[in-house]
Amino acid sequence: MNASAPETIWPKKIRRLGHHGFLTPERGISQLVRGLDILSQRYPDIELVLAGEGPCEPEIKSLLSRCHFRYQLLGRYQGSHL
């Protein structure tokens, strides 16, 4: 595999990832945050937007406070506001 190949996976125009829904363990948001923190070392323009609430919210907030990428926590949402 070519060392420059990963650059083709994330074109520069893609910067923001989002999730809307309940923040529960089976959704894997904590794993997503950990993975994005690793990716942000190579792609510093990554941003995560989370809309929703749930039992994993305290853990996710704690993880995000230690991450090196931008994020937005929108909290509870209603469809027309997204």
Secondary structure by P-SEA (a helix, b strand, c coil): cccaaaaaaccccccccccccccccccaaaaaaaaaaaaaaccccbbbbbcccccaaaaaaaaaaaccbbbbbbcccccccc
